[in-house]
Amino acid sequence: MGLRDLFGVSLKKGGFRLDAQTCLEILREVYRGNPFICYLDITIDAVKCGEATLSLVVDNAKHTNQYGFTHGGALESLADIALGVACATVGKRVMTLSFNMNFIKNIRAGERATAVAVVRHNGRRTMVVDVDTKTDDGILLTRATATMFIRDQYENIPECW
């Protein structure tokens, strides 16, 4: 049984009919097998076509540095994974080619960081994606832009839905 059968994605002329909830379920299933995402306790909260929202609650045992603040690598990982999920919402399997992040503020254990990634360019071979990471109060923590290499397509997620 394929993901199309599992999630009941039905065909329409020229592609798939897909809604946000079905896409979210497909992507959660795909990423459930990624041990790094599971270790970091990153969740995929919401998706739209070309956009993904992911979050993590900062765990002192996993995500903080010796000063008690969230390690930059944890925030960078959250952003990088959000970039990949945003690309997946338009049916693209990608790898990061370049990544630039500005760290603006930090948070402590117990607080949530939420990353919202938006596809800005969807080409044949590359994509450009922006991601902002914020607190629950909307305070900007990081801002990043990445160029992604398109290595394959998701058979069950169309480019537009």
C-alpha positions in Angstrom: 0.0 0.0 0.0 1.5 3.4 -1.1 1.0 6.7 0.6 -1.6 7.6 -2.0 -3.7 4.6 -0.8 -2.9 5.3 2.8 -4.1 8.9 2.8 -6.8 8.6 0.1 -5.3 11.3 -2.2 -7.6 11.2 -5.3 -6.6 12.0 -8.8 -8.2 14.8 -10.8 -7.4 15.7 -14.4 -3.8 16.8 -14.6 -2.8 16.0 -11.0 -3.9 15.3 -7.5 -6.5 16.9 -5.4 -4.8 17.6 -2.1 -5.8 19.6 1.0 -3.6 21.0 3.7 -4.6 18.3 6.3 -3.8 15.5 3.9 -0.5 17.0 2.9 0.3 17.5 6.6 -0.5 13.8 7.3 1.7 12.7 4.4 4.6 14.8 5.4 4.4 13.8 9.1 4.5 10.2 7.9 7.5 10.8 5.6 9.5 12.7 8.3 8.6 10.3 11.1 11.3 8.0 9.8 14.0 10.7 10.2 15.9 9.9 13.4 17.4 13.4 13.7 14.0 15.1 13.7 12.7 12.6 16.2 15.7 13.2 18.5 15.3 17.0 18.4 11.5 16.6 19.0 10.6 18.8 16.1 7.0 18.8 15.1 5.4 19.7 11.8 2.5 21.9 12.9 0.9 23.1 9.7 1.5 23.3 5.9 0.2 25.2 3.0 1.3 24.9 -0.6 4.8 26.4 -0.5 4.8 27.0 3.2 5.6 25.0 6.4 5.4 25.7 10.1 7.5 23.6 12.5 8.3 24.0 16.1 10.3 22.6 19.0 10.0 23.2 22.8 13.5 23.8 24.0 14.7 20.9 26.2 17.5 21.7 28.6 19.0 18.2 28.1 19.1 18.4 24.2 18.9 22.0 22.9 20.8 24.3 25.3 24.5 25.4 25.5 26.6 25.8 28.7 25.0 29.3 29.3 21.5 27.9 29.5 20.4 29.4 26.2 19.2 27.5 23.1 22.2 26.3 21.1 22.4 28.0 17.7 22.6 24.6 16.1 19.2 23.6 17.5 17.6 26.7 16.0 19.5 26.2 12.7 18.4 22.6 12.5 14.8 23.7 13.1 15.0 26.2 10.3 16.8 23.8 7.9 14.2 21.1 8.4 11.4 23.7 7.9 13.0 24.7 4.6 12.9 21.1 3.4 9.3 20.6 4.5 8.3 23.8 2.7 9.8 22.4 -0.5 8.1 19.1 0.1 4.7 21.0 0.1 5.3 21.7 -3.6 6.3 18.1 -4.3 10.1 18.5 -4.2 12.7 16.4 -2.5 15.6 18.6 -1.8 19.0 19.0 -0.2 20.5 22.2 1.1 23.1 23.9 -1.2 23.6 27.1 0.8 22.2 28.4 4.0 22.6 31.8 5.7 21.1 32.6 9.1 21.1 35.7 11.3 20.7 35.0 15.0 18.7 37.9 16.5 17.4 36.8 19.9 17.6 33.6 22.0 15.3 31.7 24.3 15.7 29.4 27.3 14.6 25.8 28.1 10.8 25.3 28.2 10.1 28.0 25.6 8.9 27.2 22.1 10.6 28.2 18.9 8.4 28.2 15.8 9.8 28.3 12.3 7.8 29.4 9.2 9.4 28.6 5.9 8.1 30.1 2.6 9.2 29.1 -0.9 10.3 32.2 -2.8 11.6 30.5 -6.0 10.6 27.1 -7.4 12.8 26.3 -10.3 13.7 23.2 -12.3 16.9 22.4 -10.4 16.9 24.8 -7.4 14.6 26.5 -5.0 15.1 29.5 -2.7 13.3 29.5 0.6 13.1 32.0 3.5 12.4 31.0 7.1 11.8 33.1 10.2 11.9 31.5 13.7 9.9 33.2 16.4 8.7 32.8 20.0 5.1 32.2 20.9 4.9 36.0 21.5 6.0 36.7 18.0 9.6 37.8 18.9 11.9 37.2 16.0 14.7 34.8 16.9 16.4 34.0 13.6 16.0 34.8 9.9 17.5 32.6 7.2 17.5 32.1 3.5 18.6 28.9 1.7 19.1 27.6 -1.8 17.9 24.1 -2.2 18.9 21.5 -4.8 16.0 19.6 -6.2 17.0 15.9 -6.2 13.6 14.3 -6.8 9.8 14.7 -6.7 7.2 13.4 -4.3 4.8 11.3 -6.4 1.9 12.0 -4.1 2.3 15.7 -3.6 1.6 18.0 -6.6 3.4 21.3 -7.2 0.1 23.3 -6.9 -2.8 22.4 -4.7 
